[in-house]
Amino acid sequence: MIFHGQEFEFSSLNANDIERMEQANARFQAASHAEAARAEREHLSYSNALRGQCRVVMQFMDEVFGAGASERLGLDGNDLGKALNIVKEAKAAIVAEKQAFQADAAPIPQNREQRRAQ
């Protein structure tokens, strides 16, 4: 899969890749909530809270797309906006990959009348 000008060994049509992404997403959600709670509990500055969330996103990207993926994507742990935009790009690439194959697939009849019409 290619996004943000980088090629990664990941496919939205590979069950192992999707399973890895689902598991990483569960850890990402928990880590994001824990980081937000830590920022509040420790009264972190806004800048440090952003860095914490950015690290969570970077970890997610590395888990899904391979060790070092966040670095290859130019993430340095400081710019949460950039990290979230890259996540959006990855999601768009996943959707595009699925759609490319769905467009080639023959429609599956939904009921008996549709089967007779063919």
N, C-alpha and C positions, 0 to 999 in steps of 0.2 A: 504494500500500500504506500502511496506517496501523498504526503501533505507537508506543508511548510517547506517545500523544496527538498525534502529528505525522503528516502525510501526506507521503509521498515518491513521486516518480515512479519506481517500481520494481515489476516484476511477476515472480513466480516462473514465469510462463508465457511470458515474453518472452526469447527466445534471446539477444538482445544483453545484456540485464540479467544473465542467468545467466552468460554468458561473462565479463562485466566482474567479477562476483562471484568466479568461479573464478580469474581472473587476480589479483584483489586478495587472495584467500585465499592463493595461492602466495607473493605478496610478504609478506603478513602472517606466514605461518609462518617464512619466512626472517628477517624483521625481528625477530620475537619471539625466535628463537634467538640472533641476533646481539646483541640487547639484553641477554639473559641472560648471554651470554658476556662482554660489555662490563662488566656489573655485577660479575661475578666477577673479571675481570682487573683492573679499576680499584678493586676493594674498595669499591664504592659502599655507602652506608648502605641499609638496607631501604627507607626512605622514598624515596630517590632511585631505587632499583630499581623500586619500584611506579610512580613517575612515568614512568619510561622505558617500562614495559610499557603504561601507560595511553596514552601518546602513540602507541604502535604500534596500539592498538585504535582510537583516534580517527582515525588515518590510514586505517585499513581502512574505517571507517564513512563517511568523506568520499569515499573512492574508490568505494564501492558505491552510496551513497545521494545523492551529490552534495556539492560543495564547501560547507562550512559545516554539514553534517549533524550532526557531533559537537557543535558549539556549540548548534544548535537543540535537541539532545537533552539539553542541560544538562551536558555533559562539560567539565571544566576542566583535565584533565591530572593531577589529584591523587587521584581515587577510582577505583581499579581495580575494586573491587567493583561500583560503580554502572555502570561501563563494561561489565563482563561481564554484568550483569543486563540491560542494554539489548541486548546481543548475543543473549542468550537470548530476549528479547521479539521481536527481529527474526526469529530462527529460527522461533519459534512462529507468527508472522504468515505466514511463508513456507509452513510446513506447512499452516496453516489455509486459505490461498489455494488450494493444490494440492488439498486434500481437498474443498473446496467444489465444484471442477469435476469431480473424480473421482466424486463422489456423483451428479452429473448425467449422467455418461457411461454409455452402455449397455455391459454386460459383453461382452467379446470371447470368443467360444467358443475353448476350448483344444484341442479335438480333434474328430474326425469325429462321434462319438456326440453330443456336445453340439450340433453343427450340425443333426443330424437331429431332435433333440428340439425344436428351435425351429420 
